[in-house]
Structure formats: structure tokens, C-alpha cells
């Protein structure tokens, strides 16, 4: 009957370890969710536009001095598609 006790003892230890791992995983998930929420709130509250930059571009367009480099536009487009900085 010792064999049955040994198996049950092992199963109990395994169950305790499993519960401990689940608690650690749950804590980690809660922490990551809280961090994500903090970042999301910060990004959501940030303005989408930079008024000073918009005004500068408007002024330069009105004066006929706004030149856009086609290679710079292409680099930005490719960089955003492939997630690289060219």
C-alpha cells in the first residue's frame, strides 16, 4: 500500500506546484494588463497633431516654399511598410 501513498503524495505536490504556477501567471497577466492600460491612456490623451508644425507647413505652402523630396516620401513609406528606418 506504500506505492499508492507515494503516488498520491506526488500527485498532491504536482497539484500544489500547478496552482502556484497559475497564481504567478495570473499576477503576471494582471501586471501586463495594468501596464498596457497605462500606456493606452497616455497615447489616447496625446494630441494627434502638432499645431506648430502644421502652421509651419501651411505658411510654407502659402509662400510656395514647401518642397517635398520624393525619395524622402518613398523612404518613409517603405520604412513604415517593412518597419525599418531607411
Secondary structure as UniProt FT lines:
FT   HELIX           2..45
FT   HELIX           51..62
FT   TURN            63..64
FT   HELIX           70..82
//
